[in-house]
Amino acid sequence: MKIDFYEEFPKKENLNKLKLIKFQTRLFIASKSLKKFQELEKQAKKINNKVECAYWPIIKNSYWISPFADTQDLLDLFNELNKCSNHILIDLELPLNKGLILSNISRYFKNRRLIRSFLKENKNRITTAQFPPSAIDLFMKILGLDYNIKVEKSFMWYSSTNPEMINENVKKKLIRLKNKNAHSISLGTIARGILGNEPILSPDNLKRDVEFIKKAGFNKIKKTMHHHNLKAVV
């Protein structure tokens, strides 16, 4: 099984954990600019030159990417990404600042077209981080958080944050999902994210989820780099 990693907070002490990784992997590094990402990539390569670095862009006002982001932020982002030769993570989630949903609702259709166009034109070098298949798939498409485009979709199945009923629904959907080799599963949460209050998945439950993913037929998973006990993860 191929294991990749997310690093949302690429501080020196977090990147130093790359020393523990002895296999080929891809590290998605979060950054607010391509210039900063390239600096972080150099740091990561000095620690472990076998690691492939991918750019995880953070948007100025909304943090994540959705049709409810500011239009200018999306235009600036996609212009910047056209200058990037690395693999790219497009994190499809509603804005961290939920007030943007109301203030940008009139720009929804324009922004959705911008996102869809970029995904379509760059599908061979993009992974989307998005919510897993569930009973509200249609709603996710309406919100502009899921697109019928052949990119690698990494489904954020954070079982520690969900009630058991939702987890069971997600598991059933993942089992029935076609073309599993083209997608991956992001497991968690195994470290705090930007919200700072995410319930943490225990090592035993992480093992349980990994075993389910294998049994379901997926061969790629993604985990958080800045986990307090990375040895237990790798």
C-alpha positions in Angstrom: 0.0 0.0 0.0 1.3 3.5 -0.9 1.4 6.0 2.0 1.5 9.7 1.4 1.5 12.5 4.0 0.0 15.9 4.6 1.9 18.6 6.4 -0.4 21.5 7.3 2.1 23.2 9.6 5.5 22.7 8.0 7.7 23.9 10.8 11.2 22.7 11.2 10.4 20.2 13.9 7.6 18.7 11.8 9.7 18.4 8.6 12.5 16.8 10.6 10.2 13.7 11.0 11.0 13.0 7.3 14.1 11.3 8.7 11.8 8.5 9.9 10.5 7.7 6.4 12.4 5.0 4.6 10.1 4.5 1.6 9.0 6.4 -1.5 6.3 8.9 -0.6 4.7 12.2 -1.5 4.5 15.0 1.0 1.7 17.6 0.5 3.1 20.8 2.0 0.6 23.6 3.0 1.7 27.1 2.1 0.3 30.5 1.4 2.4 31.1 -1.6 4.3 29.2 -4.3 7.5 31.0 -3.3 7.2 29.9 0.3 6.4 26.3 -0.8 9.5 26.2 -2.9 11.6 27.2 0.1 9.9 24.5 2.2 10.5 22.0 -0.5 14.2 22.7 -0.4 14.2 22.2 3.4 12.3 18.9 3.0 14.7 17.6 0.3 17.7 18.4 2.5 16.2 16.2 5.2 15.1 13.3 2.9 15.8 13.7 -0.8 13.7 10.7 -1.7 10.5 12.5 -0.8 8.4 14.0 -3.6 6.9 17.3 -2.5 3.5 18.5 -3.6 2.0 22.0 -3.2 -1.0 22.4 -0.9 -2.1 26.0 -1.5 -3.8 27.9 1.3 -6.1 30.7 0.1 -5.8 34.2 1.6 -9.3 34.8 2.9 -11.1 31.4 2.8 -8.2 29.0 3.6 -9.8 26.2 1.6 -11.0 26.2 -2.0 -14.7 26.4 -2.9 -17.1 28.5 -5.1 -17.6 30.7 -2.0 -14.0 31.9 -1.9 -13.3 35.4 -3.1 -13.1 35.4 -6.9 -9.8 37.4 -7.0 -8.3 34.9 -4.6 -9.2 32.1 -7.0 -7.9 34.0 -10.0 -4.6 34.8 -8.2 -4.3 31.2 -7.1 -4.8 29.6 -10.5 -2.5 32.1 -12.1 0.2 31.1 -9.6 -0.5 27.4 -10.0 0.1 27.7 -13.7 3.7 28.5 -12.8 4.1 25.5 -10.6 5.5 22.2 -12.0 4.8 20.2 -8.8 1.8 18.0 -8.1 -1.0 20.0 -6.5 -3.5 19.4 -3.8 -6.9 21.2 -4.2 -8.5 21.1 -0.8 -12.3 21.4 -1.5 -14.0 22.6 1.6 -16.3 25.5 2.6 -14.4 28.6 3.8 -13.0 28.7 7.2 -14.7 32.1 7.5 -18.3 31.0 7.1 -19.4 34.6 6.5 -17.9 34.3 3.0 -20.7 31.9 2.1 -23.2 34.7 2.2 -21.0 37.5 1.0 -19.9 35.5 -2.1 -23.1 33.6 -3.0 -23.6 35.9 -5.9 -20.2 34.8 -7.3 -21.0 31.1 -6.9 -21.5 30.2 -10.5 -18.5 32.2 -11.8 -16.3 30.7 -9.1 -17.5 27.2 -9.7 -16.7 27.5 -13.4 -13.2 28.8 -12.5 -12.5 25.8 -10.3 -14.0 23.3 -12.7 -12.0 24.7 -15.6 -8.7 24.6 -13.7 -9.3 21.0 -12.5 -10.2 19.9 -16.1 -7.1 21.5 -17.6 -4.7 20.2 -15.0 -6.3 16.9 -14.0 -3.1 14.8 -14.5 -1.3 16.7 -11.8 -4.0 17.3 -9.2 -5.3 15.5 -6.1 -8.5 16.8 -4.6 -9.0 16.5 -0.9 -12.8 16.2 -0.4 -15.5 14.7 1.7 -16.0 10.9 1.1 -19.0 9.4 -0.7 -22.1 9.6 1.5 -25.9 10.0 1.5 -25.4 13.7 0.6 -23.3 13.3 -2.6 -25.6 15.4 -4.6 -25.4 18.2 -2.0 -21.6 18.1 -2.2 -21.8 18.6 -6.0 -24.3 21.5 -5.5 -21.9 23.2 -3.1 -19.1 22.8 -5.6 -17.1 20.5 -3.4 -17.1 17.5 -5.9 -16.7 17.5 -9.6 -17.1 14.8 -12.3 -13.5 15.1 -13.5 -10.9 12.3 -13.6 -8.5 13.5 -10.9 -7.2 11.5 -8.0 -9.8 12.2 -5.3 -8.5 11.7 -1.8 -11.6 11.1 0.4 -11.2 12.7 3.8 -12.7 9.9 5.9 -12.0 11.2 9.4 -13.7 8.5 11.4 -12.8 10.1 14.8 -15.0 13.1 13.9 -18.1 11.2 12.8 -20.9 9.4 14.6 -20.9 5.6 14.0 -23.9 5.8 11.8 -22.2 8.1 9.4 -19.0 6.0 9.4 -21.0 2.9 8.5 -22.7 4.8 5.6 -19.3 6.0 4.4 -17.8 2.5 4.6 -20.7 1.1 2.5 -20.2 3.8 -0.1 -16.4 3.2 -0.3 -16.9 -0.5 -0.8 -19.2 0.2 -3.7 -17.0 2.9 -5.2 -15.7 2.0 -8.7 -12.1 2.6 -9.9 -10.6 2.4 -6.4 -7.0 2.4 -7.9 -7.5 6.0 -9.1 -8.4 7.4 -5.7 -7.0 7.4 -2.1 -8.3 7.7 1.4 -7.2 10.3 3.9 -7.4 8.9 7.4 -7.8 10.8 10.6 -7.8 12.8 12.4 -4.4 11.8 13.8 -3.2 15.3 14.6 -4.8 18.7 15.2 -5.6 20.8 12.1 -6.4 24.5 11.7 -9.6 24.2 13.8 -7.5 23.0 16.7 -10.4 20.9 18.2 -10.4 17.8 16.0 -11.0 14.5 17.9 -7.8 12.4 17.6 -7.9 8.9 16.2 -6.3 6.3 18.5 -3.5 4.1 17.1 -5.8 1.0 17.5 -8.6 2.7 15.5 -6.1 3.9 12.9 -5.0 0.3 12.5 -8.7 -0.7 12.2 -9.4 1.9 9.5 -6.2 1.0 7.5 -7.3 -2.7 7.6 -10.7 -1.7 6.3 -9.3 0.4 3.5 -7.1 -2.5 2.4 -10.0 -5.0 2.5 -12.2 -2.5 0.5 -9.7 -2.6 -2.3 -7.8 0.8 -2.0 -4.1 0.8 -2.4 -3.3 4.5 -1.4 -3.8 6.3 1.9 -2.8 9.7 3.2 -1.9 10.6 6.8 -0.7 13.6 8.7 3.0 14.2 9.0 2.9 16.3 12.3 1.5 13.4 14.3 3.0 13.3 17.8 4.1 9.7 17.2 5.0 9.3 13.5 6.8 6.0 14.2 3.4 4.4 15.1 2.0 5.7 11.8 4.8 4.4 9.5 
